[in-house]
Amino acid sequence: MPFMSDRQVVAANSVVQNALSGKSQEFCRVPSRIRFGLTASAVGLFATIIVGNEVVAEDQEVSAQNRLPIDPDDYNYEAGGLRGDRIVVKLRNSTGAGITAFTGVKVEELA
């Protein structure tokens, strides 16, 4: 099962348009089941998850666990993707300080 992870600091009051930009599985190669795990180093981080044209989660607060996501505890979102669909995890920091975002994405190819 292909897996993508990312850890990055989201600057104060800023937005990361896609934490998965440039990753090998950013675009689905075949129909897939996609699971998302998100955590943050502090409160105040929000995530929007989009697969293709489907908004899976919009501006949802991310759990402040200060560690990489653990399966199944932190994998709260799931979607289906078709060949060519782009997987987007948009991160928004609503605070006046940088927050580290931890992202894990599991792509189960169905074809």
N, C-alpha and C positions, 0 to 999 in steps of 0.2 A: 504494500500500500504506500503510494507516494506521500511524503510528509513535508510540509514547509513550516519553518519557524522564523520568528523575527523578534529581536529585542532592540528597541531604540527609544531614545529620549524624545518626547514630544515637548517642544519648547512652550513656555508660558503663553497662554491665550493664542495658540496656533493650531493648525490643522495639518495632518499628514494625509494626503489625498489617497494613497494606497500603500499600506505597509508591505504588500506583496509584490510591488512593482519590480520587474526584472527577475523574479523567481522562476524556476523551471516549470512550475505547475500553475503559473498565473492564468494561463488559458487552458481550459479543459481539452484534452486530446480525444476523448471518447465520452459517451454518457457516463456520469459519475455521481456518487453520493459524497457530499462534502460536509465535514464536521468542523466546527470552529471552537477553539478554546482561547479565551482572552482573560488576562489579569493585568494588574497595574501595581506600581509601587506605592500609590497613594490615591485617595479619593479625588474625584474631579475629572476623570478621563471618561469620555463617551465614545462609543463605536457605532458605525453604520456599516452593515454587511450587505453586499450586493453580489448576486451571481447572475450574469447575463443581464436580463431586464427585470429580474425579480429582486425586490428589496426584502431581505431576510430579517433584518433588524435595523431600526432607524433611531439613531441617537440614543442608544441604551447605555446606562452607566455600567462601567467595567468594575468588577470586583477588585478590591485593593488587597490582594494576597501577597504581593511583593515576591513573586517567584514565577517560574514557567508554569503554564497551565498543566494540570494533572487530569488524566482521563480516568474516570468519567466525570469527576467533580466539577471541572471548569469548562467542559465542552457542552455548552448550553444551546448552541445553535446548529441547525442542520439544513441542508438544501440539496436539491438536485441540479446538476449542470449538464448541458448538452455540449456536443463537440463545438469548440470555438468560443464558448461562453467565457467571459473574463470574470475572475474572482477578485473582488475588491473588499478590502478592510480599511475603511476610512476612520481615522482617529482624531478626536477633538479634545484639546486640553482647555478646561474652563477656569483654570486657576492662574495665579500669578507666579507660579514656579514650575520648573520642568518636572515631568512625570515620566518614568520609564514604563513603556508598554511592552507586554510579553504576549506574543501571538503564536498560536499553533493551529495548523490547518491539516486535516487528514483527508486525502482524496482517494476514495475507493472506486477504481475504474470498474464499470459494470459490463463493458463489452469485451 
